[in-house]
Structures are given as C-alpha cells and as structure tokens.
Amino acid sequence: MSKHSIIISNISKSYGNIKAVDDISLNVKKGELFGLIGSDGAGKTTLLQILTTLLLSDSGNAQIENFDVINNYKNIRQIVGYMPGRFSLYEDLSVEENLNFFASIFNTTVAENYDLIKDIYSYIEPFKKRRAGQLSGGMKQKLALSCALIHKPKVLFLDEPTTGVDAVSRKEFWEMLKNLQKKDITIMVSTPYMDEAGLCDRISLMQNGKFMETDTPENIINKFQKQIYSIKSKNKQKLIKDLKKYKQTYSANIFGQDIHYIDKRNNIKIDEIKNHLKTENHIDIEIKAVKPNIEDCFIELMKKEQSAVTNQLKN
C-alpha cells in the first residue's frame, strides 16, 4: 500500500498555445495538508480539475488513493471532496436542502456523517432554512465545505477557498482545515495568498504551469540567501521609483507600507543606502534588515525563471 495519497507523474495540459500545466510531478503523503501557491493563471485550477477527474490531461498520469484518474474515475469520485473556486451550490435551495441533496448523491445522510461536519456546520445551522444565495461569503464557504465533506472523503481538494472572504472567515476556515487533517483526511488547497503558505505542511510555488519549488515553507525560506532590507520614506511612490533605477539595486518590491530591497553588493551598510536616498531628496527614511517570507522567495524564484527564459531566447 502506497504511503502517498496523491501521485502526479508528468502531467501536462494545454489550451491552444498556452500550457496551463507543464510536465508536473508531485507526491502528497496521506494525511498531509498540501498547498498550491500561485497567482491567477498559474495552473492551479487546471491541475485540481485533472485530479478530481473533471478534466483530461494531454499527457502524464495521476493516482488518487491508488486509483488512476482516467481508468478509475468513478472510484475516485466516491472518495474525494471538491470545493471549486466559484460558489457552485444551488442558490435557490436552502442550506439544509443543499446539504441533504449532496448527501443523497452519495447514498448517505447528513445524520450518518454529522460528526465530520458538525464543527463547520454549527456556524450556519441557525440559518439552515435560508436560501444559499442569500448567505454571506463566509457562510457560503462553510456550506460548500460541508457539502464537499458530507460523504466522508479520503481526499479533499479546495480551489482558492478563502478568496473574497473577510480576514476572520479566512482564519476560521484554516482552523477547520487543521481539525479535518486530524481526522486523517488528505487536503490539497490552492491559494493566491502567500501568507497562507505557512499554514500548510508542504507547498509548491506555481507559476506558468510549473512548480518552481516544492518543500516545507520553512525550508523554502531557509534556502533564501540574500539579505533583505525593509525601507520606508515619506513618499513611497517616489521611493520605489528611485530604488528601481538605482544602479546597485538587485530588486525592489512593494510589501504593504514598506519596500523590500535587495542590494547587488554583499555586506552593504544601511547608511550607504540611506545616504543614496538622501541625495534623491527623501526624508523620514527608515531602513532595517528583515528576514525573508514566502512572497520574497516566490518573487526571487520567478525572477530566476524569467532570467532563464530570456537566456534561452538569446541562445
């Protein structure tokens, strides 16, 4: 018996000339909470649709709990739960009616598997007679997750489940996923939010249909070798513009109210950067060394990918 719940081998999928998924391979362990991290258009949704047997790949193969996604698609549909990025339940049915309907599809009942969903469903049970279309974003999210779980799946696929919901609902949702993981459910979740990467056991940073890096969030961050400086000044827009044209700049990117800056030189002193900014008439300058985060790593990997593509075109 394989120790892996999800096995992906050289999967590719194209739409015309666009490679949505480009020769991807990956193994996800049983009971793991695995994150696909990437911006819109990275290929996350296409990959999840292939794994849930909703879409055929052009090449390669995948297995879910030892079932082949093509030859055993009926078996897979009985053991996976899927929550698409767009709310796809019946908006004219009530909360209760939606849940009963999805339970009936899998020849089960809400009562039979209530223990699995009760911590999630308890948030919306007071509104069980309300139509799904009248729920808030956070409530729709919890109803969709309840419906995806009602047949007690072994593997749960979630496509950007926290997009468009408030910060409190996002936090609650991730707490729910951690609790589900304790019930031996393998979870693969996609998200464009870099701060959610740290909540996963392992992640793949995805861009242009490829995995740039796959590892634990901690290991990915530890591989980052360059020193990052967080810089502020009175005029942020002028600051980013001036840093980008500075000859010693390796990279400069906006992070909230700060600029994350990397210098081309090693062992640069903060005063050297500050003195340069003073010559550009900046005031109220604040500079401090900071540790990298997943977004810094993502940007750096993307920069390397773009550089490699540029070099290939030159050759």
C-alpha positions, 0 to 999 in steps of 0.5 A: 500500500502506497504511503502517498495519497496523491501521485502526479507523474508528468502531467501536462495540459494545454489550451491552444498555445498556452500550457496551463500545466507543464510536465508536473510531478508531485507526491502528497503523503496521506494525511498531509495538508498540501498547498498550491501557491500561485497567482491567477493563471498559474495552473492551479485550477487546471491541475485540481480539475485533472485530479478530481477527474473533471478534466483530461490531461494531454499527457502524464498520469495521476493516482488518487488513493491508488486509483488512476484518474482516467481508468478509475474515475468513478472510484475516485469520485466516491472518495474525494471532496471538491470545493471549486473556486466559484460558489457552485451550490444551488442558490435557490435551495436552502442550506439544509436542502443543499446539504441533504441533496449532496448527501443523497448523491452519495447514498448517505445522510447528513445524520450518518456523517454529522460528526465530520461536519458538525464543527463547520456546520454549527456556524450556519445551522441557525440559518439552515432554512435560508436560501444559499444565495442569500448567505454571506461569503463566509457562510457560503464557504462553510456550506460548500465545505460541508457539502464537499465533506458530507460523504466522508472523503479520503481526499479533499481538494479546495480551489482558492477557498478563502478568496473574497472572504473577510480576514476572520472567515479566512482564519476560521476556515484554516482552523477547520482545515487543521481539525479535518487533517486530524481526522486523517483526511488528505487536503490539497488547497490552492491559494493566491495568498502567500501568507497562507503558505505557512499554514500548510505542511508542504507547498509548491510555488506555481507559476506558468504551469510549473512548480518552481519549488516544492518543500516545507515553507520553512525550508523554502525560506531557509534556502533564501540567501540574500539579505533583505532590507525593509525601507520606508520614506515619506513618499513611497511612490517616489521611493520605489521609483528611485530604488528601481533605477538605482544602479546597485539595486538587485530588486525592489518590491512593494510589501504593504507600507514598506519596500523590500530591497535587495542590494547587488553588493554583499555586506552593504551598510544601511547608511550607504543606502540611506545616504543614496536616498538622501541625495534623491531628496527623501526624508523620514527614511527608515531602513532595517534588515528583515528576514525573508517570507514566502512572497520574497522567495516566490518573487526571487524564484520567478525572477530566476525563471524569467532570467532563464527564459530570456537566456534561452531566447538569446541562445 
